[in-house]
Amino acid sequence: MTYEELLELARRWEGATLETITGRRFRIGVYMDVPFFRPESSGLGQTDGRRPIERFVARYNETGSLRPSDYADVTRSASYLVGLLLAEKERRK
């Protein structure tokens, strides 16, 4: 997966309500080619920026892991990014 492919996924799911592995609901958006996440609990948009998400993609390509804890040292948005990947995986079934 490339950063651009992840960005394409984010755009495909933009505005949809997704869930983290723990069931926290959030929405995803894209601003200036960077995904951002809006947790339902706070309603406030947040992102780490492009570099941490690029590091997430690199680690995902190395490991294939869908456990947010495996990305804790590269991004604070791991639970949302994994939620996005899981939603796409479910859609393709």
Buried (B, 14 or more C-beta within 10 A) or exposed (E): BEBEEBBEBBBEBEEEEBBBEEEBEBBBBBEEEBBBBBBEEEEEBEBBEBEBBBBBBEBBEEEEEBEBEBBEEBBBBBBBBBBBBBBBEEEEE
